[in-house]
């Protein structure tokens, strides 16, 4: 259970990636690495401390230094997957303990920590996956007024990021706590109504459709996984 506590804290620190579309400067990713390593030692002391700490540092180096800038989201996902692999082994072994909380307290908090884990996953981690998908197929919204080559419309892209995060949180809460999928139809209808005129442009319609469907699919998968864990 201590590993679950660490994963929540680690995912919370990765929220700094949410509005960063460029690699972090060296001093910032080093600071982030120090914070994450300290969390590793504090929350999961024992056998997997060094393994998790090493995975944290390697993951940051992979995403912020080694991977090309145009593959930044993929690099951050790969770095995160490295930490998840080590943490998954620790969870499977189930022998990590925490200095902050007793095993009884961790067991009591397990449902809350599991639910929070999904909430954090549908925020930044899902955002990275969707942005990687859109970039891979060059589906980012473009400035219509620009001459060739057209550039990415940062204002629309950032608005889509915030809207997507809010809709994923809403869907996640409904799926996990109410287990009612009707809200998905309401979200699709609301987005279609709000962007009715913009959807007449084929490229923008494809961007909204792919982003929305990927967002909903990933959120449902995460929500179902959390329900299974609970």
C-alpha positions as CSV (number, residue, x, y, z in Angstrom):
1,X,0.0,0.0,0.0
2,X,3.0,2.3,0.5
3,X,3.7,2.0,-3.2
4,X,0.1,3.2,-3.9
5,X,0.7,6.2,-1.7
6,X,4.0,6.9,-3.7
7,X,2.2,6.6,-7.0
8,X,-0.3,9.2,-6.0
9,X,2.4,11.6,-4.9
10,X,4.5,11.0,-8.0
11,X,1.5,11.5,-10.3
12,X,0.7,14.8,-8.5
13,X,4.2,16.1,-9.2
14,X,3.9,15.2,-12.9
15,X,1.0,17.6,-13.2
16,X,3.7,20.2,-13.9
17,X,3.8,18.7,-17.4
18,X,0.2,19.5,-18.1
19,X,0.8,23.0,-19.5
20,X,4.4,22.5,-20.5
21,X,4.7,21.7,-24.2
22,X,8.5,22.1,-24.2
23,X,11.1,20.1,-22.3
24,X,11.8,21.4,-18.8
25,X,15.0,23.4,-18.4
26,X,17.8,21.5,-16.7
27,X,17.4,23.2,-13.3
28,X,13.6,22.5,-13.3
29,X,13.7,18.8,-14.2
30,X,16.6,18.3,-11.8
31,X,14.5,19.9,-9.0
32,X,11.5,17.7,-10.0
33,X,13.8,14.7,-9.9
34,X,15.0,15.5,-6.4
35,X,11.5,16.0,-5.2
36,X,10.4,12.7,-6.7
37,X,13.4,10.8,-5.3
38,X,12.7,12.3,-1.8
39,X,9.1,11.1,-2.1
40,X,10.4,7.7,-3.0
41,X,12.6,7.4,0.1
42,X,10.0,8.9,2.4
43,X,7.0,7.0,1.2
44,X,8.5,3.7,0.2
45,X,11.6,3.0,2.2
46,X,13.0,-0.5,1.8
47,X,13.8,-2.9,-0.9
48,X,12.4,-0.9,-3.9
49,X,13.6,2.6,-2.8
50,X,16.7,2.6,-5.0
51,X,14.9,0.9,-7.9
52,X,12.0,3.5,-7.9
53,X,14.5,6.4,-7.4
54,X,16.5,5.2,-10.4
55,X,13.4,4.7,-12.5
56,X,12.3,8.3,-11.6
57,X,15.6,9.8,-12.7
58,X,15.9,7.7,-15.8
59,X,12.4,8.6,-16.8
60,X,13.0,12.3,-16.5
61,X,16.3,12.1,-18.5
62,X,14.5,10.1,-21.2
63,X,11.7,12.6,-21.6
64,X,13.4,15.9,-20.9
65,X,16.9,15.3,-22.4
66,X,17.1,12.3,-24.8
67,X,13.8,12.2,-26.7
68,X,13.5,14.8,-29.5
69,X,11.2,17.8,-28.8
70,X,8.7,16.7,-31.4
71,X,8.3,13.4,-29.5
72,X,8.1,15.0,-26.0
73,X,4.7,13.5,-25.1
74,X,5.8,10.0,-26.1
75,X,9.0,10.5,-24.1
76,X,7.1,11.5,-21.0
77,X,4.8,8.6,-21.4
78,X,7.7,6.2,-21.8
79,X,9.4,7.7,-18.7
80,X,6.2,7.3,-16.7
81,X,5.9,3.7,-18.0
82,X,9.3,2.9,-16.6
83,X,8.3,4.1,-13.1
84,X,5.0,2.2,-13.4
85,X,6.9,-1.0,-14.3
86,X,9.0,-0.8,-11.1
87,X,6.1,0.3,-9.0
88,X,3.9,-2.5,-10.3
89,X,6.6,-5.0,-9.2
90,X,6.6,-3.5,-5.8
91,X,2.8,-3.6,-5.6
92,X,2.8,-7.2,-6.7
93,X,5.4,-8.1,-4.0
94,X,3.4,-6.1,-1.5
95,X,6.3,-5.7,1.0
96,X,6.8,-2.0,0.9
97,X,6.1,0.0,4.0
98,X,5.9,3.7,4.8
99,X,7.5,5.8,7.5
100,X,4.5,8.2,7.5
101,X,1.6,5.8,7.9
102,X,1.2,2.5,9.5
103,X,0.1,-0.6,7.5
104,X,-3.3,-0.3,9.2
105,X,-3.7,3.3,8.2
106,X,-2.6,2.5,4.6
107,X,-5.2,-0.3,4.4
108,X,-7.9,2.0,5.7
109,X,-6.9,4.7,3.1
110,X,-6.6,2.2,0.2
111,X,-10.0,2.9,-1.4
112,X,-9.4,6.7,-1.3
113,X,-5.9,6.3,-2.6
114,X,-7.1,4.0,-5.4
115,X,-9.8,6.5,-6.4
116,X,-7.4,9.4,-6.3
117,X,-5.0,7.4,-8.5
118,X,-7.5,7.2,-11.3
119,X,-8.4,10.9,-10.9
120,X,-4.7,11.9,-11.4
121,X,-4.3,9.4,-14.3
122,X,-7.2,11.0,-16.3
123,X,-5.7,14.4,-15.8
124,X,-2.1,14.6,-17.1
125,X,-1.3,11.1,-18.2
126,X,-4.3,10.8,-20.4
127,X,-3.6,14.3,-21.8
128,X,-0.1,13.2,-22.8
129,X,-1.5,10.1,-24.6
130,X,-4.1,12.1,-26.5
131,X,-1.6,14.8,-27.5
132,X,0.8,12.2,-28.7
133,X,-1.9,10.7,-30.8
134,X,-3.0,14.0,-32.3
135,X,0.6,14.9,-33.1
136,X,1.3,11.5,-34.6
137,X,-1.4,12.0,-37.2
138,X,-0.9,15.8,-37.5
139,X,-4.4,16.5,-36.2
140,X,-3.6,19.6,-34.0
141,X,-5.9,22.6,-34.7
142,X,-4.3,25.0,-37.2
143,X,-4.5,28.8,-37.7
144,X,-6.7,29.3,-40.7
145,X,-5.3,32.7,-41.4
146,X,-1.7,31.5,-41.7
147,X,0.0,31.1,-45.0
148,X,1.6,27.7,-45.7
149,X,2.9,26.0,-43.7
150,X,0.1,26.5,-41.3
151,X,1.0,26.6,-37.6
152,X,-0.7,25.1,-34.6
153,X,-3.4,27.3,-33.0
154,X,-2.0,27.4,-29.5
155,X,-5.1,29.2,-28.1
156,X,-7.5,26.5,-29.4
157,X,-5.1,23.7,-28.5
158,X,-4.8,24.9,-24.9
159,X,-8.6,25.4,-24.6
160,X,-9.1,21.9,-25.8
161,X,-6.6,20.7,-23.2
162,X,-8.6,22.3,-20.3
163,X,-12.0,21.2,-21.7
164,X,-10.7,17.7,-22.2
165,X,-9.4,17.5,-18.6
166,X,-12.7,18.7,-17.2
167,X,-14.8,16.3,-19.2
168,X,-12.5,13.4,-18.3
169,X,-12.8,14.2,-14.6
170,X,-16.6,14.4,-14.9
171,X,-16.8,11.1,-16.8
172,X,-14.5,9.5,-14.4
173,X,-16.5,10.5,-11.3
174,X,-19.7,9.4,-12.9
175,X,-18.3,6.1,-14.1
176,X,-16.7,5.2,-10.7
177,X,-19.3,6.5,-8.3
178,X,-22.6,6.4,-10.2
179,X,-21.6,3.9,-12.9
180,X,-23.9,5.7,-15.3
181,X,-22.8,6.2,-18.9
182,X,-25.6,8.5,-20.0
183,X,-23.4,11.5,-19.1
184,X,-21.2,10.7,-22.1
185,X,-24.1,11.4,-24.5
186,X,-24.7,14.7,-22.7
187,X,-21.0,15.7,-23.0
188,X,-21.0,14.9,-26.7
189,X,-24.2,16.9,-27.3
190,X,-22.9,19.9,-25.3
191,X,-19.6,19.9,-27.2
192,X,-21.4,19.6,-30.5
193,X,-23.7,22.5,-29.7
194,X,-20.9,24.8,-28.5
195,X,-18.7,24.1,-31.5
196,X,-21.5,23.8,-34.1
197,X,-20.2,26.3,-36.6
198,X,-16.5,25.3,-36.2
199,X,-17.4,21.7,-36.9
200,X,-18.3,22.7,-40.5
201,X,-14.5,22.7,-41.1
202,X,-13.4,19.2,-41.8
203,X,-9.9,19.4,-40.2
204,X,-11.3,20.9,-37.0
205,X,-14.1,18.4,-36.8
206,X,-11.6,15.5,-37.1
207,X,-9.5,17.1,-34.3
208,X,-12.5,17.4,-32.0
209,X,-13.9,14.0,-32.8
210,X,-10.6,12.1,-32.4
211,X,-9.6,14.0,-29.3
212,X,-13.1,13.5,-27.7
213,X,-13.4,9.8,-28.5
214,X,-9.8,9.1,-27.3
215,X,-10.5,11.0,-24.1
216,X,-13.7,9.1,-23.4
217,X,-12.2,5.7,-24.3
218,X,-9.2,6.2,-22.0
219,X,-11.3,7.6,-19.2
220,X,-13.7,4.6,-19.3
221,X,-10.8,2.1,-19.4
222,X,-9.2,3.8,-16.4
223,X,-12.5,4.1,-14.5
224,X,-13.2,0.4,-15.1
225,X,-9.7,-0.5,-13.9
226,X,-10.2,1.5,-10.7
227,X,-13.6,-0.1,-10.1
228,X,-11.9,-3.5,-10.5
229,X,-9.2,-2.5,-8.0
230,X,-11.8,-1.3,-5.6
